[in-house]
Amino acid sequence: MNKKVTPILLGFLFLSQLVTFGQSADSIAVVSKEWKATPIQKGITWKQGHFDKLFESQQEINFVEINLKKYRKKMKLAADPKELKKTSQFASEVDALVAINGGFFDMKNGGASDYVKVDHQVVNRKKKKTDRVNAVLLISKKAIKIQADSAINYEQSKVPNILLSGPLLIQRGLDATLADNAFNKNRHPRSAIAITGKKKLILLVVDGRNKLAAGMNLSELTQTLRWLGAKQAMNLDGGGSSTLYIKGATENSIVNYPCDNKQFDHEGQRSVANIIYLKE
């Protein structure tokens, strides 16, 4: 009788531990998720998934995986020094196939709050130092990198396309240290960019501020990206700015649920200062 009971007891204890350590259950939920996968082109896939219980909450996630071996040279930045535009407007103007909102911006005066360079031309310079801005995206024809801003003199760099934002989430496969503040710890809609170990670029948006989508704190966002294979990752502007664009995928090409109109639809875009995009 003991021989029969022992395996059952061990199985029960394992399941109890899985529930107790929510991270394990959450990682399994993400890794084993049957994402709704829609091919955009060969080497470009849009994935969407709704979770009824991820981090003890409902979550709505959309992301695009892009094969960098095939499309690296088509990854670009678009920015305006003063005017704020919706992500879909930016994307339409530059003939983007896929786009995501970029860095933080000056809501009063327009333009980015932090350093942005597009095609060798400086669009905006950093206005003031903040804890959240400590990562840099570098895009050239030879490579795309995400790294700590302290690792490079970006203002002197010859890399043609540079976006300063943050916080840095993952570096060389390890979680970056996050400051203990409300911006990092509270749940919000989030946007992020990551590079996987399989040389894929991920553009990801987590929706929030809705009963169907709680949003994530930056620790939860980091874990989600790591479970998706990210080796380098940085946070982008979130909240009402979080927008993922795929040309022709919906009536207005927005596939997530931007929250600025307080409706769970595709219409609530916020105007932003810049985008990261894949040229069609």
Secondary structure, 3 states (H helix, E strand, C coil): CHHHHHHHHHHHHHHHHHHHCHHHHHHHHHHCCCCEEEEEECCEEEEEEEECCCCCCCEEEEEEEEEHHHHHHHEEEEECCCCCEEHHHHHHHCCEEEEEECCCECCCCCCECCCEEECCEEEECCCCCCCCCCEEEEECCCCEEEEEHHHCCCCCCCCCEEEEECCEEEECCEECCCCCCHHHHCCECEEEEEEECCCEEEEEEECCCECCECCECHHHHHHHHHHCCEEEEEECCCHHHCCEEECCCCCCCECCCCECCCCCCCCECCEECEEEEEEC
